């Protein structure tokens, strides 16, 4: 082996093991991120989709380094075999990113609807509490109805310092004001969440398509055959799809914690 060939072989090993290190690093992160596995939970699906979109540049670079290593040293059958295997896997990874698009759409929309359902239930609970307060005829019934108010609230004094009807009137007035404000805030914040989520969906669709192109350009079924991207570019095709995500830090509360504020005590 000449000096030039030795230098090519040595540099090919550097590329190969650097690529292996990047892939191993990504797989370790993926394992910790995915555990515990919860395939049926939208929150887990959304979390994993976001992770795969945000971190996939690392395995793409690692795979590229391993493929480049075999091109640097044509004499090594070991590097050639590993490169061929990796490029076959890259084909399936590229297809996986297309399949990830509807999964992320489902997870994001499901989480938004769950958030909307929770807020709607709290609003309904507050309305039922108001009806129970209105219908109460004794102090015991009033206290029981008062406990049905969602969120934090100041406790009723023991005993009541004013007549029952006066307490009921003050509670209903405070509850009505809080209910109207909560409904307005709920509508405004849900509208904001949907708009923000649609922006994330569109942004992630572009990222997924970019990652698909990257892995498709690398992946091929076997040595000597064209890559997946080359095969697709040489035939007419149409790609349909959308993608998106819903991030945990965008899921703000849509109903205030307390319906009766501390300064609205009954005196």
N, C-alpha and C positions, 0 to 999 in steps of 0.2 A: 504494500500500500504506500503510495507516494505521500509526500508531506501535505500536498493539497487535499488529497482524499482523506487523510487522517484529520485534517482541520475541519473538513465538511462533516465527517462522521462525529467528531467531538461536538460541533455546534448543533448537529441534529439531535444528539442526546440532550443537550441543554434545552432545546425547544421542546422535545418530547416530555421531559420530566417537569418542565415549567407548566406545560399544558396539563399534565396529570395532577400537579399540585393545585392548579386552579379548579379543575373538575372536582377534586376531593374536597377542597374548601367549600365549594358550592353545595355538594351533597351533604356535608356535615351541617351546614346552615339550614338546608332544606329539611333534614331529619328533625332538628330541634324545633323548627318552625311548624312542622306538620304534626308533632306529637303534643297532645293525644289526637289521634285521627278521629274526625267526626264528619264523614262524608255526607251525611244527611242534614247537617246544620248549615244554613245559609251564611252565618257569620264565619264559619271555618272555610267555606268555599271562597268567600270574598277575600278573606285574609290570605289564603294560598294563591289566589289569582293575582292579587296585588304584589305578593312576594315574587312570583314567577316573572311578572312583567318588569318589576323593578330591579331584579338581580340577574337576569338572564344574559346580560352582556358578559359576565364572568365565564359561564360555561361555553359561550360562543367563542370567546377568545381562546379558551383552553383547547377546544376542539380544533380551532384553526392552527394553533401551534403544533398539535400532534400530527395533523395532516401535513403541515409544512415540513416537519421533521423527516417524514418518509421521502419527501421530494428532495431533501438535502442529501440524503444518503440512500441511493438506489440499491446499494449492495446488501443492506440489512433487511432480511426477510421478516424479522420480528417487528421492526418498525412498520413495515408494509402491511403486515397482518393486523396490527393494532389500528393503523390508520383506516384500513378497509372496514373493520368492524365499527369503528367510531363513525365513519361516514354513512354506514347503513343505519346506525342509530339516529344520526342527525336527520335522516329522512323522516323517521317517525316522530322525532321531536318537532319538526316543522309542521307536520300534520296535526300534532297535538296542540300547537298554538292556535290553529284554526278551530279545533274542537273546543278550546278554552273560551272562545268568544261567547257562545250561548250560555255556558256555565256562569260566566261572570255577569252577564245580563240578568240571568235568573236570580243569582245571589243578591245583586244590588237592588233589584226591584222588590224582591221578597223582604229584604231588610227595611226598605222604605215603608212598605205596607205594614210590617209589624210595628214600626214606630208610630205610624198613623193609627193603627188599631189600639195601641196602648193609650195614646192621647185621647182618642175617642171614648174609650172605656172610662177614663178619669173624668171626662166632661159629663158622661152619662151618670156616673156615680155622684157627682156633685149635684146634678139636677134631681136625682132621687133623694138625696139628703135634704135638699130644699123642700121637696114635697112632703117628706116626713116631718120636718120642722113645722111646716104650715099646718099639718094635720094633728100635731101633738096637742094633748089636752092636759097633761100632767108634767111635772118636773122630770119624773123618771123617763117618760117618753121623749121629752125634749133632749135629755142628756144622751139617750140611746141614738136619737137621730143625729145629734151633734157629732157623735163618734164616727158616723158614717161619712163625714166630710173628708175627702182625700187630702193628703199632704200634711204639713205641720200646721198646728193651730194652737192658740192660747187656750188653756183649760177654763171651763166655766167655774165661776166662784161657788163656794159652798158655805152657807146657803146663797141663793140668788138675792142680790141686794135690791132688786126691783121686781115688780109683778111679772108673771109669766108672759102675758101678752106683750109687755114692753120688751122683754128679752127676745121673744120671737121676732118682733118687728125689727129690732136692731140687727139680729142675725141675718134675717132675710134680706135686709137692705145691703148689708156688707157682702153677703153671698152673691146677690144679684150683680153687684158692681164687679166683683172678682170673676164671676162667670162670664160676663160680657168681655172683660179684658182678656181672659184666658182664651175665649173663642177667637177673638181678633188676633192674638199672638199666635195661636195655633194655625190659623189660616195663613198668616204671613210667613211663618217659619217653615211650614210644609211647602209653600210655594218656593221659598228660597232653597230648601233642601232638594227639591225636584230639579230645579234649574242647575244647581251645582252638580248634582249627580249626573245629569245629562251631559254636562261639560266633561266630567270625568269619563263617562262612557265613551264619548267621541275621542278623547285623548288616548284612552287605552286601546281603542280599536286601531288607531294608527300605530301605537307601539307594538301591538301584537302582529300587525301586518309586516312591520319592519323586521321583527324577530323571525317571522315566517320566512321572509325573503333571505335573511342571513343564514338560517339553517338549511333552507332549500338550496341555496347556492353551494353549500358544502356537502349536502347529503346526496348519495347515489347508491343504487342497489348493489353494485359490484364494480370492481376495478375495470376500467375500459369503457364503461357505460357513461352517458351524459348525466349531469346532475339533475335533481328534481326540478330546479329552477329552469335549466336549459330545456328540459322536456316540456315544461308548461309554456315557455315563451315560444316554442316552435309549433304550438297548436292553439287554435282559438279557444278561449275559455272565458267564462264569466263567473266572478266570485261575488256571492251574496253574503251579507253578514253585518252584524253590529257587535260592539263590545263595550264593556264599561265596568265600573266598580263603585263601590260605596264605602268610604273610609270611616274608619271608626271615629276619627277626630272631627268628622263632619256631622255626626249624629248628635246634634244638640237637643237638649230637652225642649219639648214643645208645649209643656204645661208647667206653670209656676209651681214651686214646691208647696207653698202655703196658700190656702184659700182665705184664711182669716189671719191677718197679720197681728203681731204681738201688741201693737198699739190700739187694737180694736177690742180690748177686753171689755167685759160687761161690768159696769160699776153701778 
